[in-house]
Amino acid sequence: MSESRSRFLKQSLWMIAATLGGGAGMALVHGSVSKLGGAQVYFQFKSLMAIFYVVGAAQGALWTLTARQTATALTHDAIQATRAGLKRSAGIVLLVMTLAGLALIPGGPALASLLKLTSVLPLWITWGLILASLLAAIQRGILQGRQDFAGLGSMSIVDGLGRFASVVAILTWVGGGASGAVAGALSATLIAMVVGFRALKPWPMETTTLTPTAENTPRPAIGATSGFWPLFLGATALQCLGQLDNLFLQGAVPEAWQKEVGSRYSPGAQVGFALSQFTVPLALVMFPKVARSAAGGDGHQAFRWTLIATASLGGLAALGCTLLPWLPVKILLPGIPTELSAPLVPWFAWGMLAFTLANVLFSDRMAHGDFRFVPGALVLASAYGVSLWGFQDSLLRGSPAEGLQRVVQRLVLFNAALLVWAVLVSLQSRFRRRGTN
């Protein structure tokens, strides 16, 4: 085993462990909110988290953009230019979120009513969570781009397990319903940002000077927002494909179905999320290596290793969920009746496998600065939304078991289409590159 492959394996195993630790905390949050707050509070919490994930798509864009800028800064001058650009990015985040807060003042009551919230307080706390997460994304991007996976993994662990501890403490001793649950998430994110403070320390290459070569000749500095909008739109599309089902169920299902959603649909969704924690970390390790390779450094084998590992681990996990669908629910969400949730688990498992494989292919393209996948992903996300709300009556007809199964099948269908699009874009890029050589 070569040194680079050995290092990739060690970093991947650490990130898998860190993401599993953080993901376990995230998963336990849902069970804790459901148990301590009740079905209605959990339903509201899920809706607020769905807003966070969709509106917070900028988090993924900032993280990815920062990681790419950091990974491709191969000289002292490039590092200085990148640092200045990241300071401007943080300033833009503060400005945009201030404007969003001003808009929330008149629009908050109507949005709270739409989401069946008793006040606008949960929305304001969610706004704070989005702001903190955007700033934390810049920290995470710096750590990822520098391949400081010790720091990046530590942030994930603290954010996940700290979220679980904070939510339990607040709901137990303070209460507050959905507001208390989101406040716990916000406090954990702030603690994770303290852990990520190491991202502000001098970068390892700042004390060295590279001899200019054909491979590392300094490039013009990347602007603070260069590439942001393609990344933002791509992240928005991916978040919509992963989260619109929760928003749809919150607003569309009859009140009598809400308990069924919590006992049938949500457990399978949590299993799918947990499975992603085995594979998404591989793409996190891959990304800065591919970006550095594209800029003249090493790491050209990382994409192949990541794709093989993701397909293997994800395929085995999905197969296990198909053969023993009740087991992951029993492990992750003890107390939830497995006879209700188990039938949907295989659907979520295979849908998440398609989503994570597409994410690997898109991450490879983004590391190369290739955003041609974005228009197709946006079309799929838009079509997915239309297929939910536009066919609401046909989706939710019959019993809750039948209706919820049709919803998850729609999710799997569009994730499979996303994977097909990712494969087509990736193959096209590779054929084009071979044709120019």
N, C-alpha and C positions, 0 to 999 in steps of 0.2 A: 504493500500500500504506500503510495507516494505521500510526501509530507503534506502537500496541498490537500489531497483527499482526506488524510487523517485529520487535518485541521478543520476541514469542512464538516467531517463527521462529528468531531468533538463540539464544535460550535452549534451544529444542528441538534445534537442530543441535549445540550444545555438549554437551547431555546425551546425545544419541545417540553423539557421538564419545567422551565419557567412559565411557558404558556399554559401548560397543564395545571400548574399551581395557581396561576392567575385565573384560568378558566374555571377551575374547581370552585374558587371563591365566587366568581360571577354566577355559576350555576347554583351554588348554595344560596345566593341572594334571593333567587326567585322562589325557592322553597320556603325561605324564611319570611319573605313578604307575604306569601300565600298563607302561611301558618299564623303569623303574628298579626297580620292586618285583615285577613279574610278575603273572600273571593272578589268582592267589589274593589277593594284597595289594590289587589294584585292586578285586576283588569285595568285599572287606571294607571298603575305603574308601568305595565307593559306598553300602554299607549304612549306614555311620556318617553319611554326608552325608544320606541319606534320613531318618534319625532327627533330624538337626539341622534339616532343613527342616520336618518335620512337628511335632516338639516345639517348634521355634522359631517356630511360627505367631504366638506372642505378640510376636515381633519386628515382624512386619507390623502387628499391632494397635497396638503402642506407637508405631511410626513414624507411622502414619496419624493416631492420636489426637493425638500431639504436633504434627504438621503442621497439623491442623485448629485446635487450640487456638491455635497461634502465628499462623496466618493470620487468624483472626477476632478477635485482640486488637487493637482499633483505637484504644485510648486508653492513656495512661500507667498508670492504675489497673488496667486489664485485663491489661496486660503484667506488672505486678507480681504480680497474682493467678495468672497463668499460670505464671510462674517458680516460685512457691511450690508450685503443684500438680505441676510437673515434678520438683522436688526430692523430693516425696513419692513420685512414681512410681519414681524411682531407688531410694529406700529400700525400696519394696515388692518391686522386682526382686531386691535383695540378700537380702531375707528369704525369698522364695519359692525362690530358687536354693539358699539354705542348707538349707532343708528338703528340697529334691530331692537335694542331696548326701548328707544324712543317710540318705535312703531308698536311695540307691545303695550304701551300705556293705553292707547285708545282701543286697540284690537284684542287685548287680553280677555276681557269678559266674554266676547262672542266665541273665541276659541275655546275657552274653558267650558262654556255651555255645550259646544259641539262635542267635546270629549267627555262630557258628563262629569266634570269636576265641580266641586263645591265652591271653589274660589280660584283666583288667579295665582295664588302663592306657589303652587307646584310648577306653574309655567315659568315664574321668575327664577325658581331654583334650577329648573332645567336650562334656562338661559345661562345661569352661572356655570352649570356643568359643561355646556357647550364651549363657553369662553375659556374655561380652564383646560379643557381637552384640546382646544386649538393651540394654545400656548405649549401644552405638554407635547403636542405632535411635533413641534419644532425641536424640542429637546430630543425626542425619540429619533427624529430624522438625523440629527447630528450624530447621535450614538451609533445608529445603524450605518450611516455613511462612513464613519471612522472604524467600523467593524468592532466597536466596543460592545460586544454582546453581553458581557458581564453587567454593564450598566443598564443596557436595554432590557435584559431579562429581569434584573432587580426591580425595575419600574413596573414590569408586568405582574410580578409576584405581589408587590406592595399594593398595586392598584386593585388586583382581584381579591386577595385575602383581606386587605384593609377595607375593601368595600363591604365584604360579608360581615366583618366585625363591626364596622360603623353602623350598618343598617340594623343589625340585631340590637346593638346598644341603644340606638335612637328609638327604634320602635318599642323596645322593652321598657325603657326608663322615661322617655319623653313622649312617645306616641307621635301623632301628627299625620297618620295615614300615608297617602301617596307622597305628601310633602316631606315627611320624615324619611321615607325610603330613598327619594331622590337626593335629599340632603346627605344621607350616608354615602351615596355614590360621589357626590361633590367633595366631601371631606377626604375620601380615599384618593381621589385624583390630586388634590392639593398635597397630600402626603407623598404621593408618587413623584410629584414635581420636585419636592425637596430632595428625594433620592436621586432624581435625574439632574441635580445641580452640577454633577461632575461633567455634564456636557459643556459647561461654560469654561472648563479648564483649558489650558493651552493644548492645541492639537499636537499629536506626536511629531508630525512632519515640520512643525513651525521652527524647530531647533536645528533643522537640517536644510541643506540647499541641494536640490537636484541639479545635476549637470544636464542642460538641455540636449535632448536627442530628438530624432524623428518621432519617437513614441510619446514623449512627454512635453513637447513644445508647448509653452503656455498659450492658452486660448483667451479670447475676449471674455470678460467676466459675464456670468449669467445673471440677468436682472432678477430683481426680487420677485417679479410676477411672471417671468418667462416660463412658459409651459404650465403655468398654474391652471388656466382655464381648461385646457384639454384634460388635465389630471382631475380637476374638479368635476367636470362633466362625466368623465369616465367613472370616477368614484361615486357620483350621484346615481348613475345608471346601475352600478353594481349593488349599491345600498338599496335601491328601489327593488331590485330583483330579489333581495334577501329580506326586505322588511315590509313591503306593501301588504303582504297577507295579514300581518298583525293589525295594521291600520284599517284594512278592509273589514276584518272580523269585529274590530271595536265599533265601527260605525254601522255595519250592515246586519249583523246577526240580531234576531229577536232577543229580548231580555231573558226569555226562558232558556235560551241557548247558552248564556254566559257561563253557567256552571259546566256545561258540556265542553265548551272551549277549553276551560281550565283543566278538565280531567281527561279529555281526549286529544286535543290538538297541541296545547302548550308543552306537555311532556315530550312528545315526539320532536317538536321544534328545538327543545333544549338538548335532546340527544344529538340532533344534527349539528347544533352549535358545538357541543362537546367533541364530536368527532373531528371537526375542523381544527381543533387545537393540536391534533397529531400532525397535521400537514401544513397549515398556514405558516408555522415557524420556519419550515424549510425554505419557503419563498422569501422570508425575511433575511435569512442568511445568504440566499442566492443573489438578491438584488444588488447590493453594493459591489459584489465580486464581478457581476456581469457589467455593471456600469463602469467600474474601474478598467475592466478588460477592454471595453469599447473606447475608453479614453487613452489606451496605450499601456495599461498595467496588466496584472495577471488575473486569473479567475475564469478563463473561457470554458472550463469544464463544468462549472457550477450548475448551469442550466440543465444539462443532461442528467447529472446526479439528482437534482431536485425533482425533475419530471418522473424519473424512474421510482424514486422513493415515495413520492406523493401517490402515484398510481398503485404501488404495491401496498403501502400502509392503508391508504384509503379504501382500496378494493377489499382487503382482508377485513377491515372494520365493517364495511357495508355488507359483506357476506355474513359476518357474524351476527349483525343486526337482523339479517333476513332469516337466519336459522334459529336464532334465540332472541326474538324481538322484545321479550319481556325483561330480559336480564339488564340491559342498560338503564331502563326506567327504574328498576328495583334498586340499582346501585346509586344512581344520581338523584332520584327523587323518591326516597323511601316514604311510604304512606300513600302514594298515588296508586289507585287501582290499575294494575297492569292489564287486566282484561279489557279495559276501555281504550287505553292508549297504545297497546302493543300493535294493533293492526296498522297504525300509521307510521310506526317507527321505520320499517324498511323503505317506505317512500322517502322519508326525510333523509335517510342514510345515503341512498343512491343519488338523490338530488344534490346533497351537499358534496358528494364526490365529484359530480359534474362541475359544480361551482368552484371547488378548490383547484381542479385541473385547469379550468379556464383562467383562474387567478394566476396560476404559475405561468401560463402562456402570455397573458397580458403583462405580468410583471417583467418578463423577459423583454417584451417590446418596449415597455416604458423605460427600462434601464438603458435601452439604445436610443431613447428619445423618439420612438416611433409611436404615434398616437392614432394610427389609422383604424384601430379597433373601436374608437369612441363613437363614431356615427352609428355603426351597427348596434352597439350596446345600448345607445339611447333609443333607437327604434324598438329594440326588444323590450326595454323597460316601459316605454310608452304603450306598446301593444299589450304588455302584461297588465298594466293598470286598466286599460280599456276592457280586457278580457275578464277582469274581476268586477268592476263597477258596472260595466255595460251589460253583463250577463248575470247580474246579481240574482234575479229571480230563478233562473235555471240552475245556478250553482247551489243555491240554498233550499231547493225544493226537497220534499221528503223528510226523512228523519235526520236528526243531528249527525248521526254516524255517517249517513250517505252524503250529506252536504259537506261535512268537513273533509271527507275523503276526496271529494271532487276538488275542493280548494287546494289540498296538498298535491294532487295530481297535476293541477294547473301549474303549481310552483315547479314541480319536477320537469314538466314539459318545457317551460321557458329556460330553466337552467341547462337542460340538454341542448336547446337551441343556442344558448350562449356558448357552450363548449364547442359546438360545431363551428360557430363563427370564429372563435378563438383559434381553432385548428386551421381554418381557411386563411386567416390573416397571417398566422405564423408560417405556414407553408409558402404563401405568396412572398413573404419577406425573404425567406431562405432561398427560394428559386431566383428571386431578383438579385440577391447578393452573389449567388454563384454565376449568374449571367454576366455580372460586371467584372468578375475576376478573370 
